[in-house]
Amino acid sequence: MKYRVPIGRFRLVLLLLSLAVVLSAPPAVAQNGGPQAEPLILAPDGVVDVRHLPPAAHVPAGGTRPVHFPDLNLLIQHKEQLQKGGGIAPAPPPTTTISPTAPSLQLPLGSIQGLQQSDAGGYYPPDTQIAAGAVSGSTYLFETVNLEGRIWSPGGVTTFDLCSFFGVSCAFLSDPKIRFDPDSGRWFVAAITYQTPTGTWLLAVSTSSDPTSTYARYTIPSARSTFPDFPALGISGDKVVLTANGFNPGGVFKGTEFVVLNKSQLVAAQTVYGQFYGPPQGLFTIQPAFALPDGSGAVSSPLYMAAVAFNSATSIRIWQVTGVPSAGSLATVSVLGTLSIPTLSTPPNAQQAGTSALIATNDNRLLEAVYRNGVLWVSANSACTPNGDTATRACLRFMQLQISTVSVLQALDVGDVGIYYFYPAIQIDANNNLVSVFSGSSASGFASVYASGQSSPGTFGTVTLIQSGQGPYAPNTARWGDYSGAAIDPSGTTVWVAGEYALAGNQWGTWIAEVGF
């Protein structure tokens, strides 16, 4: 049984005592055919103070943050077939009706310009993320992109590069994720390093509800000779889960992997007990859910995860993580069920105005998972033929899953005639309404930011334009995404969304808005 401690100061006596306790515990088995859990003891790497970080240089350095696929040739062939009008088998389902009579999202406080490519060192894609939290009754916003962070607070705007924030080189840093956890009143910021032979997850947890203050940092290695790609961050009442796709230095897919961490110890900036589940843990891109308070204000302790098969899937697998790693005890990971779904297939790349270059829409992996009031929602890019259309487009897939009965309540593909929609982020407000933000483009329209949502099952409201694109986007095969961001406002009734749009001159920008029903 392996034992992992990331680099950092740690007292030798505590180390030996903790190791004896963990090794005396029985092994934890991921009941999904994957390897057994490896106990972890993670000492903080140190503390970073946002107030003392140097301001961002704003000197574009450029560079692409990579994204990896289990079979790139298969993905390319699939997209080429769709682009030629060859279709896929089975045929993609028609879209859910976007009803002009259904309630549409409003913008109660308008919107603001988010980070742009020139702010963030010139990297692409942005991997846009947003979090919102309350400090002494005031709302704070925290946006992250590759490779920059920006916080809006009553005291002003604070901008800094994420390389300094995590204390690592920018050369291999990527895929920031951010959440504000209302249960603990803490901000969680994650990223990966994809250097070879072994990469890492990076996790920073605020030491108070103030995001402009101090964070305790942790480093978690991936499996030996593996680097994590496309990470995800899930939080429940008592645990934090980081997931990733594991690849070897040659880019060969080794399988999914994840780590389960003790949330209370993270919140206290202490040495943290955890469990590492190495590849392969099943399917592709496991998405751990972000658990939101139920009607009584309680947050679920079990943490739920979901995944589908790469490129084309007719089922979705749901995991449950119960218990929490601690001295002498371990969490348990089990498969709740594998449910049939309408075919979820990789979409075609998206047309855009002003250029023949197609915007990359990646594959059919799950992009986000949110849990509230016994229901798990997930989102993904999908291929579908919109009602009234004759061509296969990039569409939005939303699936609503009932945990108590382990069943599919809804599996919806949302699209419009002649338009491509991609990279949906989701949130569930306190009234159980679904809110989504995403990008969209067409042969006559530049890539723009949109939002929509559902306040009753079966239909979606008219798509709301958040920010218009300003020109064609065609750098480096038009890499886009790889996801959008959405965060619940402290009120619980509105959602802050952040999405990517095309600026003039082959640049990306992000735009932030508060939306709600």
N, C-alpha and C positions, 0 to 999 in steps of 0.2 A: 504494500500500500504506500503510495507516494505521499510526501509531505511538502507543502509549498509555503514559503514565506517570501513575499516580495521585498525588494531592497528597502531598507529603512532602519532607523534606530529601534532597538528592541532589547529589553533586559534579558540576560541569559537565564537567570533563575526562573522568570516568568515563562520563558520559552520552553524550558525543560518540563516545568510543571504542566503547562497547557498541553504539550505534546503527549504526556503520559495520560491525561484525561481523555483526549480525543482518540488515541489509539486503543483505549480500553472500551470504546463504544463499538457496538456492532456495525458492520458495513451497511450503508444505505444503498438500496438497489433502485435504479430507475426502471420501473416496471414497464418498459417499452422496448426491451431487447438491447438497449445500449449498455455501455460499460457501467460498472458500479461507481458510486460516488467516492471521491477522494477528499478526506477532511482537509480543511484549510484553517489556518490561523493567520490573519492579516494585520500586521502592525501599520499604523498610519505612516506614510512617507514624510509627513510634515504638515505644516499649515501655511496656506497662502492667503494674503490679505489683498482683496481687490483694490482697496484704497491706495496701496503701495505699488501696484503694478505700473510699469511705464506706459505712457499713452501709445497707442498703435502708431506705427511709422507711416502707414498708408502708402507705402511704396510697393506697387504691384510686383510680385515675384513670379507669379504665374505657376501653372502646373495643374495637372488633372488628378483628382482623387479617384483611385481605381474602384471599379466594382467587378466582382467575379461571379462566374456562372458555372454550374456543374458540367455543362456541355455547350461551349460557345458556338461550335459549328452547328449543332442542332438548333440553337436559338436563331442564328443567322438564316438558316434554311427555312425555318418556320416563318420568319418575318418576310423573307423574300417571296414566299408562296402567297402570303396575305397581300403583299404589295402588288403582285401580279393578278390578283383577283381570283386566285385558285381556291380560296376558302379553306376551311379546316374541317376535320371530321371528329366528332359530330358537329353539325352546324351550330354556330353560336346562338344562344337564345335571344329573343327580341328584348328591347329595353323596357324598363318600367316607365310608365307614362309620367312625363313631367307636366303636371296639371296646372293650368293658369288659374284655376279656382282654389287650389290648395294654398294654405298659408305660406307666404314667402318670408325669407329672412329680411330683417331690417338692420340698419346701421345706426344704432342709437347715439353713439359718440363719434361717428365718422371714422376716419382712418389716418394713418401716418406712414411716411416712408420708412422702410426698414433698411437694413444693411445692404450695400451694393457691392458689386465685384471690386470696384476701385477702393472701397473701404477695407476689404478683407484680404488684401494681398494678391488679388488676381487669380485665386484658385477657383476651379469649377469642377463639379456642380456645387451649389451652395449647401445642400443638405439642410434646408431651412427648418428651424425649430423655434418654438415660443413657449414661454411659461408665464403665468400670472399669479401673483400672491398678494396678500395684504400685510402691511406693517403699520400698526397703530391707526388702523382705519383707512389707510391710503393704499391704492393699488400700485404695485410695482410690476413692470414688464421686463422680461429677460429674453432676448433673442440670441441664438447662436447660429453661425454658419461656418463653413470652411474658410478661414480659420480665425474667426473673430467673435467676440461677445459684446453685447451692448445692453445696458440696463437703463430703463427710463424710471425715474423716481421723482417725488415732489422736489427734491433738491437739484434736479438736473439730469443730464445724460452722461453715463460713464461708459467708455469704450476701451477695449483692451484686446490683445491677441491671445488666443487660447493656448498657444505654445508656451507663453510666459505663465499663464494661469495653471497649466498642468506641469510646468517645469521640464518640458521635453523639447527636442528639436522639431521644427515644423516639417522636416523632410518626410516623416512617415506618420504624421498625425492626421486623423480623418474622422468623419461621421459623428459629429457631436449630437448628443441627445440631452434634453433638459426637461425636468418635471419639478413643479412645486407641489409638495405633498401637504394638503391641508390638515391631514391627520396629525402629523408631527410638526407642522409649521417650518419645514426645512426645504431647501432647494437642492436637488440632486442633478449633477452635471456629469455626463459620461462621454467617453470617446474611445477610440482604439488607436494603437500603433501597429502598423502592419509590416514592420521590418522583419527580415528573415535572419536566422531560421525560426525564431519564436517571437510572436507578437504578444501584445497585452491589451486588456481592458484597462482604462483609467476611470476612476470614479472620485468625484469631489462632492462633499456634503457640507452644506453651510452649518455653521455653529450656532446660528440664530435665525430668526425669520427675516433678517435684513440681508438681501442678496449682495449688497455693496460692501459687506464686511468680510469675515474670515471663513475659510473652508478647510476641512481636513481632507487630505488626499490619500487615496489607496491605489495600489497597482496589483492587478491579478493576471498572471501569465496564462496564455492559451495553452493547449496541449503541446507537448514537446514537438519541436520541428513543425509547428503549425502557427498560422497567424489568423486572427479573427477578422471577419469581414461582415459588413452590414449588421452592426450590433443593434440590440433593442434593450430597453430599460423598462422593467415592470416593478410596481410597488403595490403591496397590500398592507393590511394592518400591522403585520409583524415581520415581514421579510421584504428583501429587495432581490430581484433576479435580473441578471445580465445574460443575454443570449448572443450567439453569433454563428455564422457559417465558417467552418474551419477549412483552410486550404493549406497545402504544403508549399514550400518555396518555389516549386515548379508550377503552381497554380492549379494543382489537381485537388478536386473537392474531397475532403476527408470525412465530411458529415457535419451535422449540427452539434453544438456544444453549448453549455450554459453553466452558470454559477449561482448558487442560492446563498444569500447573506443575511445575517442577523440585523434587522433594521434598528432596534433599540440601541445596539452597540455602535452602529454607524452614526445615529443621531447624537450620541454622547461623545463622539470622536474618540472611541476606545479601540483597543485591540478587538478584532471582529472574528467570530467563528463563522465558517462557511462550508460549503460542499461544492466541489467541482465535478461536473459530469462531462467527460470527454467524448469526442466523436467516435462513432456515429450515434446520435440520440434519436434519429428518425426524421424523415422527410426533409424539407428545405425551409430555412428562415423561420425558426420558431419565434412567434411573437408572444411575449409575456404581457398580461393585461395590466393597465394602470387602474387600480380600484378607487372608485369615488364613493363618497358617503351615501348611505341609504337615507330613507325618509326620517329616520331617528338620529341621523348624524354618525352612525357607526360605519366602520370600514371593514370589509371582509378580511378575515385572516387567511383563509385559503387563497392561493394565487393561481389563476387559470392561464393556460397557454394554448396556442393553436398554431397549426401549420398545415400546408398542402404540399403536394408533389410538384416538382419543378416542371415548368413549361405548359403542362396541361393536367388538370386534376378533376376528378369526379367525386372526391370525398375530402373531408376535413377532419383532422385528428385533434382532440381536446385532451389536455393534461390538467391534472390538479396537483398543486404542491401544498402539503399540509405540514404543520409543525414548523419549528424554527431551529436552526443550528445553534447549539450552546454547549457549555461544558457538560459532557456526559449524555447529550441527546442529539438527534439528527432529524432533519426534515424527511418527509416521504414524498416521492414523486410517483404518480400513478396515471395511467391512461383512463379517462372517463369514458371515452367512446370514439369511434370513427363513424362519421355521419355522411350520408350521400348528399351531394349538392349538384346543382346544374353545372355543366362543364365550365370550369374556370381556366381559360386559356390565355396564353401570352398574346398581347395585342399587337397590331401593326404599329410601326413608327408613325409619327404624326406629321401631316402636311402643315405648312405654314406659308403665310403670304411673303412675297418678295424674294423667294429662293426655292430652288429644287431640293435643298438639304432638308432631311427629315429629322424631327426631334426624337431622340431616343426615349422610348417608353419602357425599357427594360423588360422584365418577364412578369409572370403571374404570382409572384411571391406575396404573402400577406405583408401589408405595410404598417398596420397599427391594430391594437386591440385595447378596448376599454370595457370595464366591468362596472355595472351599477344595478342595484335592486334585483339581483338574481339573473341578470341578462348580460351576455357577452356579445359585444359588437366587434366585427373585424372589417377591414377595408383592403382593397387591392386594385391594381390595374387589371382590366379584362378585355377580351375581344367580344364584340357584339355587333349586331346589325340593327341600328336604331329603327324604330317604327317609322315607316314611310321612306326608308333609305334602301339602297340596293347594294351598298358596299359595307364591308366589315370595317369598323372603326375601333379606336381605343376608347374604352368606356370605363365607368367606375363600378366596381363590385362592392356591395355592402351585404353582410350576412349577420343576422340577429339570431343568437343561439340561447336557448333556455337551459340553464345549468341543472335545475332540479330534475327535469325530465330528460336531459341530455338529448335535445331535439333542435331542429332547425325551425325557427319561427318565420324568418324571411331570408331569401337569397335573391338580391335584386341587382340587375345591371342597368345603369343610368347613363343615357346618352342623348344626343340630338342629331338631327339630320345634317350631314355634311361637316360635323364638328368632331374633333378628337379631344377627349378629356383624360387627364392622367394625374397620378400621384395624389390620391385623396388621403387627407388626414381627417380624423373624426374625434368628436367628443359628444357626451350625453349630458344635457343640462339637468337641473334639479327637477324638471317636469317630465323627464324621460324622453325629451325630444332629441333626435339625432341631428347634429350639425356637422357639415363637412366643408373643407376648403380644398381646392385643387387648381391645377393649371389647365388651360385649354387653348387650342389653335385650330385653324382651318386653312384651306387653300386661299381664302380671301381675308384671313385675320391673323395678326401677330399673336404670339404666345402671351396670354393674359392670366390674371388671377380671378377666380370665380369662387362662389360659395353657394350652397344649397342645403336643404335639410328636409327632415320628415317629422311632422307632428302627429300623423296618424298612419297606420300601416298601409302599404301598398302603393302609395304615390309619393312623389317629391314635388316640392314647390318650384316655381320658376327660378331658373339659375340667376343669381345676382352677380353682376360685374363688380369686382372690388378694385381692380386696376388694369387699365388697358396696356397692351404691349406697344412698344414704340418703334419697332423695326424687326427685320429678320434676324435670326440667331443661327449662326452656322460655324462656330469654332469647334474643331476637333470632333467631327461627326455629331455636332449639336447635343453633347451630353447635357442632360437635364435632371432635375430632381435632387437626390434620389428619393426624396419625400418632402411633404409639406408639414406645417405645424399647426396645432390647435390646442388651446388651453382654456379651462373653465375660469371665468371671472370669479373673484371672491364672493360675489353675490349669489353665484350658482345658477343664475337665470340667463346669462349671456356668455358668449364664447369669444375669446381673442383668437383670430386666425392669422397665419402668416404664410404667404405663398410667393412663388417665383414668377417673374414676368420678364419679357425681353426688352432690354434697353437698346438704344441706337448704338451702332458700332460693335456688334457682336459681344455685347456685355449683358450680364444678368443683373436683375435687381430684385429686391423683395419688398413686399408691402404688407402692412399690418392693419387689421380692422377689428372692431368690436361688432359682433353680429348677434342676433337673437330673434326669437319669435315674439 
